[in-house]
Amino acid sequence: MTHPFAAWTEIDNGLVPVEDGELFYETAGEGPAVVLLHGGMLDQHMWDEQFSWLAGSGHRVIRYDFRGHGLSSTVSGDWAHHDDLCALLDALDVPRAVLVGLSHGARVALDTALAHPERVGALALASPGVSGRALTDPFLLEHIKGQVAAIGAPDGDGMERFVEHFLRMWVDGPHRWPSDVHPGLRERIRASAAANAEAHAEGMGAGMPLEVGAADRLSEIRVPTVVFDGDLDSRDIAANAHAIALAVPGAHRVRVPGAGHMVNLENAAAFDHALRTFLSAANGHRPSGIAR
């Protein structure tokens, strides 16, 4: 199969079985493995631009839909994203990979680095979530409350309002109105989130993700790490980025100007340049895993 935006290379895709489900993945290119981990309520296509250039620049790039997202299985019980990822790496015969994650994807990357350190060569964490760190920003908490109310709305437009609260939190952010954001970006994320919410509605509340609690263990990570955060994102995400940069030995923080939460799409030039530089340096590094 080939993608319309990547006629220069063949893209393999398929389904990998995991406990109580399966994961849909795509992979292309040859070289050191890089896995792209998407944000919550989205799918692997939020990485279209990065997938294309990574596959054409000497990397084997892999992306997939998390359980409960995209073309992967709907959640049916408790599960661990970090174990799902390792099952995918096993199926694709990838002993170790650089993990590039945004938001919830960064949260999964951190958990994987702690639960399965031998599988992770480096971490690139964008707008990072961190398991074990609670949200405290009043802006986010208010919209989460709105999402909860929308779920049980009797008026028929609950899902639309649920998605709009998602966009306010994770596209617009606390410093902008919807009209301040590029309409193409907002519509791209809206369409993805709405499709995902509809496809996996029956899995909402069906199980709980089993996480590592990375917040108290960041100093154990011993692989090259870079963390990106947009200057228009919420203060919780800025605090997460600061905590990672402070606690992970040698970690480097990149503040992305003119971007909210979706840093890889809002300022792709700055993000891609910094990621290329990081990967070039990381590929020459031999990771030592977790501090014992």
Kinemage of the C-alpha trace (Angstrom):
@kinemage 1
@onewidth
@group {chain A} dominant
@subgroup {mainchain}
@vectorlist {calphas} color= white
{ca met a 1} P 0.000 0.000 0.000
{ca thr a 2} L 1.182 3.540 -0.691
{ca his a 3} L 0.016 6.826 0.757
{ca pro a 4} L -0.835 9.728 -1.571
{ca phe a 5} L 1.597 12.014 0.260
{ca ala a 6} L 4.438 9.492 0.167
{ca ala a 7} L 4.620 8.043 -3.337
{ca trp a 8} L 8.388 7.677 -2.907
{ca thr a 9} L 8.135 4.673 -0.629
{ca glu a 10} L 5.991 1.692 0.171
{ca ile a 11} L 4.059 1.765 3.419
{ca asp a 12} L 3.268 -1.502 5.128
{ca asn a 13} L 0.274 -1.728 7.415
{ca gly a 14} L -1.519 -4.385 9.367
{ca leu a 15} L -3.045 -5.501 12.642
{ca val a 16} L -1.086 -6.832 15.617
{ca pro a 17} L -2.910 -8.909 18.234
{ca val a 18} L -2.762 -7.744 21.847
{ca glu a 19} L -4.632 -9.006 24.888
{ca asp a 20} L -8.377 -8.565 24.245
{ca gly a 21} L -7.823 -6.703 20.992
{ca glu a 22} L -5.582 -5.629 18.138
{ca leu a 23} L -3.592 -2.581 17.071
{ca phe a 24} L -3.544 -1.048 13.595
{ca tyr a 25} L -0.096 0.163 12.494
{ca glu a 26} L 1.796 1.605 9.529
{ca thr a 27} L 5.534 1.470 8.915
{ca ala a 28} L 7.863 2.772 6.202
{ca gly a 29} L 11.529 3.453 5.555
{ca glu a 30} L 14.719 1.770 6.685
{ca gly a 31} L 17.160 2.559 9.460
{ca pro a 32} L 16.944 3.140 13.216
{ca ala a 33} L 13.373 2.668 14.436
{ca val a 34} L 11.271 5.687 15.443
{ca val a 35} L 7.756 5.187 16.848
{ca leu a 36} L 5.234 8.042 16.689
{ca leu a 37} L 2.673 8.080 19.525
{ca his a 38} L -0.448 10.197 19.016
{ca gly a 39} L -2.476 12.296 21.425
{ca gly a 40} L -5.653 11.223 23.198
{ca met a 41} L -8.900 11.220 21.148
{ca leu a 42} L -6.812 11.429 17.969
{ca asp a 43} L -5.102 8.830 15.788
{ca gln a 44} L -1.845 8.193 13.967
{ca his a 45} L -2.673 10.676 11.198
{ca met a 46} L -1.776 13.620 13.432
{ca trp a 47} L 1.780 12.608 12.475
{ca asp a 48} L 1.278 12.610 8.665
{ca glu a 49} L 3.890 15.294 8.010
{ca gln a 50} L 6.545 13.854 10.337
{ca phe a 51} L 5.870 10.280 9.165
{ca ser a 52} L 6.634 11.344 5.603
{ca trp a 53} L 9.965 13.051 6.197
{ca leu a 54} L 11.177 10.529 8.767
{ca ala a 55} L 10.619 7.646 6.361
{ca gly a 56} L 12.577 9.507 3.699
{ca ser a 57} L 15.516 10.442 5.927
{ca gly a 58} L 17.081 7.174 7.005
{ca his a 59} L 14.648 5.939 9.644
{ca arg a 60} L 12.255 3.060 9.961
{ca val a 61} L 9.222 4.990 11.134
{ca ile a 62} L 6.309 3.241 12.836
{ca arg a 63} L 2.995 4.715 13.901
{ca tyr a 64} L -0.132 3.083 15.246
{ca asp a 65} L -3.521 3.763 16.779
{ca phe a 66} L -3.732 3.259 20.525
{ca arg a 67} L -6.311 0.853 21.857
{ca gly a 68} L -9.612 2.733 21.880
{ca his a 69} L -8.492 4.981 19.001
{ca gly a 70} L -8.553 5.005 15.216
{ca leu a 71} L -8.645 1.575 13.578
{ca ser a 72} L -7.484 -0.312 16.676
{ca ser a 73} L -9.819 -2.227 18.992
{ca thr a 74} L -12.311 -0.501 21.254
{ca val a 75} L -11.475 -0.771 24.953
{ca ser a 76} L -13.166 -3.736 26.656
{ca gly a 77} L -11.342 -3.890 30.005
{ca asp a 78} L -8.234 -2.717 31.849
{ca trp a 79} L -5.076 -2.473 29.739
{ca ala a 80} L -1.565 -0.998 29.683
{ca his a 81} L -0.484 1.146 26.740
{ca his a 82} L 3.188 0.428 27.468
{ca asp a 83} L 2.579 -3.316 27.191
{ca asp a 84} L 0.596 -2.823 23.974
{ca leu a 85} L 3.536 -0.897 22.513
{ca cys a 86} L 5.990 -3.660 23.393
{ca ala a 87} L 3.694 -6.245 21.793
{ca leu a 88} L 3.754 -4.147 18.616
{ca leu a 89} L 7.561 -3.858 18.706
{ca asp a 90} L 7.814 -7.636 19.169
{ca ala a 91} L 5.520 -8.289 16.208
{ca leu a 92} L 7.564 -5.949 14.006
{ca asp a 93} L 10.873 -7.407 15.229
{ca val a 94} L 12.082 -4.087 16.657
{ca pro a 95} L 14.293 -4.615 19.726
{ca arg a 96} L 14.605 -0.909 20.586
{ca ala a 97} L 13.173 2.337 19.249
{ca val a 98} L 13.194 6.077 19.746
{ca leu a 99} L 9.761 7.109 21.014
{ca val a 100} L 8.258 10.387 19.794
{ca gly a 101} L 5.010 11.179 21.589
{ca leu a 102} L 2.650 14.121 21.885
{ca ser a 103} L 0.415 14.724 24.904
{ca his a 104} L -0.990 11.320 25.883
{ca gly a 105} L 1.566 9.800 23.519
{ca ala a 106} L 4.360 11.364 25.577
{ca arg a 107} L 2.732 9.949 28.710
{ca val a 108} L 2.828 6.466 27.144
{ca ala a 109} L 6.445 6.990 26.053
{ca leu a 110} L 7.528 7.858 29.605
{ca asp a 111} L 5.699 4.856 31.058
{ca thr a 112} L 7.316 2.578 28.481
{ca ala a 113} L 10.790 3.927 29.269
{ca leu a 114} L 10.230 3.055 32.929
{ca ala a 115} L 8.395 -0.272 32.548
{ca his a 116} L 10.453 -1.595 29.611
{ca pro a 117} L 13.725 0.392 29.574
{ca glu a 118} L 15.494 -2.083 27.297
{ca arg a 119} L 13.055 -1.200 24.477
{ca val a 120} L 13.625 2.568 24.475
{ca gly a 121} L 16.622 4.246 22.861
{ca ala a 122} L 15.608 7.892 23.334
{ca leu a 123} L 12.561 10.046 24.120
{ca ala a 124} L 11.160 13.055 22.260
{ca leu a 125} L 8.217 14.309 24.320
{ca ala a 126} L 5.913 17.004 22.948
{ca ser a 127} L 3.309 18.818 25.074
{ca pro a 128} L 3.820 16.002 27.544
{ca gly a 129} L 1.394 14.287 29.818
{ca val a 130} L 2.976 12.524 32.801
{ca ser a 131} L 1.244 9.660 34.588
{ca gly a 132} L 0.825 10.489 38.257
{ca arg a 133} L 0.678 14.275 37.749
{ca ala a 134} L -2.831 15.690 38.170
{ca leu a 135} L -4.254 18.564 36.123
{ca thr a 136} L -4.702 21.742 38.174
{ca asp a 137} L -5.168 24.546 35.610
{ca pro a 138} L -8.684 26.016 36.198
{ca phe a 139} L -9.106 26.448 32.428
{ca leu a 140} L -8.642 22.733 31.827
{ca leu a 141} L -10.707 21.668 34.834
{ca glu a 142} L -13.653 23.803 33.687
{ca his a 143} L -13.664 22.242 30.228
{ca ile a 144} L -13.290 18.734 31.657
{ca lys a 145} L -16.391 19.463 33.742
{ca gly a 146} L -18.128 20.533 30.532
{ca gln a 147} L -17.116 17.297 28.830
{ca val a 148} L -18.542 15.205 31.666
{ca ala a 149} L -21.831 17.127 31.452
{ca ala a 150} L -21.928 16.694 27.664
{ca ile a 151} L -21.658 12.899 27.894
{ca gly a 152} L -25.069 12.590 29.489
{ca ala a 153} L -26.731 15.437 27.572
{ca pro a 154} L -30.339 14.614 26.604
{ca asp a 155} L -30.526 17.209 23.805
{ca gly a 156} L -28.747 15.196 21.120
{ca asp a 157} L -25.729 17.461 20.634
{ca gly a 158} L -23.712 16.108 23.569
{ca met a 159} L -20.999 14.582 21.394
{ca glu a 160} L -20.544 17.822 19.464
{ca arg a 161} L -20.135 19.763 22.699
{ca phe a 162} L -17.816 17.072 24.100
{ca val a 163} L -15.527 17.518 21.086
{ca glu a 164} L -15.719 21.317 21.268
{ca his a 165} L -14.504 21.236 24.883
{ca phe a 166} L -11.646 19.020 23.683
{ca leu a 167} L -10.724 21.601 21.029
{ca arg a 168} L -10.860 24.450 23.508
{ca met a 169} L -8.437 22.632 25.816
{ca trp a 170} L -6.034 21.038 23.385
{ca val a 171} L -6.114 23.179 20.237
{ca asp a 172} L -7.033 26.732 21.292
{ca gly a 173} L -5.628 26.594 24.815
{ca pro a 174} L -6.157 29.169 27.571
{ca his a 175} L -4.630 32.113 25.695
{ca arg a 176} L -6.722 32.094 22.496
{ca trp a 177} L -10.283 32.098 21.236
{ca pro a 178} L -11.234 29.606 18.504
{ca ser a 179} L -11.151 32.446 15.966
{ca asp a 180} L -7.459 32.987 16.770
{ca val a 181} L -6.514 29.486 15.579
{ca his a 182} L -5.962 28.490 11.960
{ca pro a 183} L -9.350 27.108 10.841
{ca gly a 184} L -7.742 24.296 8.864
{ca leu a 185} L -5.910 23.016 11.923
{ca arg a 186} L -9.007 23.247 14.088
{ca glu a 187} L -11.137 21.386 11.558
{ca arg a 188} L -8.495 18.696 11.068
{ca ile a 189} L -8.388 17.958 14.803
{ca arg a 190} L -12.176 18.299 15.185
{ca ala a 191} L -12.824 15.744 12.434
{ca ser a 192} L -10.324 13.303 13.907
{ca ala a 193} L -11.647 13.641 17.472
{ca ala a 194} L -15.289 13.390 16.385
{ca ala a 195} L -14.639 10.262 14.299
{ca asn a 196} L -12.709 8.698 17.145
{ca ala a 197} L -15.384 9.493 19.736
{ca glu a 198} L -18.084 8.008 17.533
{ca ala a 199} L -16.136 4.866 16.611
{ca his a 200} L -15.182 4.030 20.194
{ca ala a 201} L -18.146 5.414 22.151
{ca glu a 202} L -19.061 1.997 23.534
{ca gly a 203} L -15.607 1.683 25.110
{ca met a 204} L -15.890 4.847 27.207
{ca gly a 205} L -15.614 3.763 30.828
{ca ala a 206} L -15.191 0.101 29.865
{ca gly a 207} L -11.758 -0.190 31.465
{ca met a 208} L -8.922 1.703 33.075
{ca pro a 209} L -5.427 2.250 31.668
{ca leu a 210} L -2.781 0.724 33.930
{ca glu a 211} L 0.019 3.254 34.301
{ca val a 212} L 3.456 3.404 35.879
{ca gly a 213} L 3.171 6.642 37.860
{ca ala a 214} L 6.087 8.309 36.082
{ca ala a 215} L 5.841 11.572 38.026
{ca asp a 216} L 7.850 10.204 40.941
{ca arg a 217} L 10.299 8.208 38.819
{ca leu a 218} L 11.518 10.622 36.146
{ca ser a 219} L 15.045 10.700 37.577
{ca glu a 220} L 15.391 6.970 36.810
{ca ile a 221} L 15.352 7.535 33.056
{ca arg a 222} L 18.763 7.183 31.429
{ca val a 223} L 18.220 7.806 27.722
{ca pro a 224} L 18.607 10.989 25.664
{ca thr a 225} L 15.474 13.064 26.201
{ca val a 226} L 14.104 16.234 24.642
{ca val a 227} L 10.831 17.861 25.668
{ca phe a 228} L 8.853 20.353 23.568
{ca asp a 229} L 6.099 22.672 24.750
{ca gly a 230} L 4.279 25.517 23.042
{ca asp a 231} L 4.267 28.973 24.569
{ca leu a 232} L 0.459 29.158 24.124
{ca asp a 233} L -0.317 25.874 25.900
{ca ser a 234} L -1.777 25.486 29.399
{ca arg a 235} L 0.321 25.982 32.506
{ca asp a 236} L -0.088 22.287 33.413
{ca ile a 237} L 1.734 21.232 30.250
{ca ala a 238} L 4.457 23.837 30.838
{ca ala a 239} L 4.842 22.479 34.376
{ca asn a 240} L 5.118 18.918 33.038
{ca ala a 241} L 7.798 19.970 30.558
{ca his a 242} L 9.702 21.767 33.298
{ca ala a 243} L 9.475 18.751 35.638
{ca ile a 244} L 10.827 16.398 32.965
{ca ala a 245} L 13.673 18.735 32.010
{ca leu a 246} L 14.582 19.139 35.685
{ca ala a 247} L 14.403 15.477 36.715
{ca val a 248} L 15.615 13.459 33.710
{ca pro a 249} L 19.424 13.567 33.619
{ca gly a 250} L 20.628 15.489 30.573
{ca ala a 251} L 17.121 16.291 29.321
{ca his a 252} L 16.752 19.358 27.097
{ca arg a 253} L 13.622 21.540 26.868
{ca val a 254} L 12.596 23.289 23.644
{ca arg a 255} L 10.019 26.043 23.989
{ca val a 256} L 8.126 26.261 20.676
{ca pro a 257} L 6.967 29.805 19.844
{ca gly a 258} L 3.554 30.590 18.405
{ca ala a 259} L 2.120 27.170 19.240
{ca gly a 260} L -0.421 25.703 21.598
{ca his a 261} L -0.705 22.011 22.414
{ca met a 262} L -0.362 20.700 18.845
{ca val a 263} L 3.237 21.846 18.456
{ca asn a 264} L 4.101 19.461 15.595
{ca leu a 265} L 1.336 21.011 13.465
{ca glu a 266} L 1.276 24.658 14.574
{ca asn a 267} L 4.993 25.311 14.241
{ca ala a 268} L 6.140 22.342 12.203
{ca ala a 269} L 9.299 24.106 10.987
{ca ala a 270} L 10.665 24.646 14.495
{ca phe a 271} L 9.493 21.255 15.744
{ca asp a 272} L 10.883 19.290 12.791
{ca his a 273} L 14.238 21.061 12.895
{ca ala a 274} L 14.683 20.354 16.602
{ca leu a 275} L 13.536 16.746 16.202
{ca arg a 276} L 15.961 16.135 13.307
{ca thr a 277} L 18.825 17.522 15.373
{ca phe a 278} L 17.852 15.388 18.368
{ca leu a 279} L 17.515 12.171 16.357
{ca ser a 280} L 20.855 12.724 14.673
{ca ala a 281} L 22.553 12.983 18.067
{ca ala a 282} L 20.507 10.191 19.676
{ca asn a 283} L 21.297 7.667 16.951
{ca gly a 284} L 24.926 7.794 17.961
{ca his a 285} L 24.140 7.202 21.642
{ca arg a 286} L 24.147 3.807 23.352
{ca pro a 287} L 21.402 3.921 26.014
{ca ser a 288} L 21.967 2.446 29.451
{ca gly a 289} L 18.266 2.164 30.348
{ca ile a 290} L 16.983 2.827 33.849
{ca ala a 291} L 19.136 3.699 36.815
{ca arg a 292} L 19.321 0.794 39.216
